[in-house]
Amino acid sequence: MIIAVTGTPGVGKTTVSKLLSERLGYDYVSVKDFALERGLGEPAGDEVEIDVDALAKEAGAAFQDEDVVIDGHLSHHVPADLVVVLRLHPKDVAERLKARGYPRKKLAENVEAELIDVILVEALERNGNVLEVDTTGKTPEEVVEEILALIDGGVKRRVGVVDWSNAYDDILPYLMLGND
Ligand SMILES: Nc1ncnc2c1ncn2[C@@H]1O[C@H](COP(=O)(O)OP(=O)(O)OP(=O)(O)O)[C@@H](O)[C@H]1O
């Protein structure tokens, strides 16, 4: 089974993916490492620009009969049996990315993306089996327990668990609002 773990930068994908793969006895795969190994990504500054169509094709073929947890904010492009979209209150996203030293513009773009569900919408456009999980205020272990309970219960789709529309005032200081 292929499980893709996606979400806005900083929501905890790597932490949760590693723990989830250990609990399930699955291999852990980083999209970024896979793309670099296969020559599907070009380093661009401290980022990697990945050809998502090539990623979908190559990862789909490489892992089709494997049990893997695929980690990365592009992992929902890979044909997966299940896509887990991790969500985190945009203010917490902002604080985590700030602590990582993200430049103001990049921080604002990602906080806004979390606010308006960008990754969730992309995931739903590509895959019917989407589990949305709110990680806000939860430990990585609690998040993994929630995912495992959904999988054990045979749940293939659960979306609509968060609504960040009330978060706007909290995150205004982090947004650029056209001032770039
Ligand atoms: N549930 C959690 N509670 C508190 N802190 C967490 C939680 N999950 C992850 N973190 C912390 O948040 C930071 C970001 O986590 P992580 O690298 O797993 O996120 P990510 O979504 O994989 O980020 P990126 O997309 O940039 O790779 C790390 O410092 C991690 O220790």
The ligand as an ORCA input file, in Angstrom:
! r2SCAN-3c Opt
* xyz 0 1
  N       2.870     17.453     16.396
  C       3.917     18.271     16.590
  N       3.955     19.059     17.669
  C       4.972     19.921     17.856
  N       6.014     20.066     17.024
  C       6.041     19.303     15.934
  C       4.991     18.375     15.633
  N       5.280     17.774     14.463
  C       6.444     18.308     14.042
  N       6.904     19.214     14.923
  C       8.115     20.049     14.778
  O       7.845     20.983     13.734
  C       8.995     21.145     12.898
  C       8.635     20.769     11.477
  O       8.394     19.381     11.416
  P       8.665     18.529     10.110
  O      10.035     18.762      9.572
  O       8.265     17.124     10.412
  O       7.601     19.232      9.127
  P       7.420     19.062      7.558
  O       5.982     19.256      7.302
  O       8.020     17.760      7.114
  O       8.259     20.258      6.962
  P       8.820     20.431      5.436
  O       7.664     20.383      4.521
  O       9.446     21.765      5.401
  O       9.809     19.328      5.228
  C      10.083     20.278     13.516
  O      10.852     21.101     14.366
  C       9.316     19.238     14.310
  O      10.067     18.754     15.406
*
